[in-house]
Amino acid sequence: MREINPYLTNGNCREAMKFHQKCLGAELQMMPFSEAPMDSPPDTKDRIMHARLAKGGGFWGARFGMLTDQFGVSWMFNFEQPK
């Protein structure tokens, strides 16, 4: 696999992203609502606002797909076509 750019839209983000980080051997970046530049309700401070898995370089790719994992989390993927 040359590169992958998944985008997580809902569900138990922290647990799901750590699981998929391990499966894919990718770099994980997560930003909780508490680190967001705007104010958020106190009950959301530990929830993940944005998460990103990166492996390889990343530009919008030639292929696109969507799935729902065992956590009930919807994923969108895009990746380059092999050269």
C-alpha positions, 0 to 999 in steps of 0.5 A, a space after each residue: 500500500 503506497 498511501 491511504 487517507 481515511 476520514 472518520 465521520 462519527 462513532 467512538 472516534 478515539 477507540 476506532 482511530 487507535 484500532 485502525 492506526 495499529 492495523 494500518 501502521 499509520 501515523 495518528 493525529 487527533 484533536 479534541 474539542 478542548 483544543 479547538 479554536 472555538 468554544 465548545 460545550 463542557 461535555 464535549 471537551 474530551 471528544 475528538 473533533 478531528 482525527 487523521 490517519 496518514 501513511 505515505 504522502 497524501 493528495 486526493 486520489 484516483 480511487 474512492 470508497 466508503 465502509 462502516 467498521 465493527 464500531 459502527 463508524 462510517 469511513 471514506 477513503 481515497 487513494 492514488 492509483 498504483 503507477 
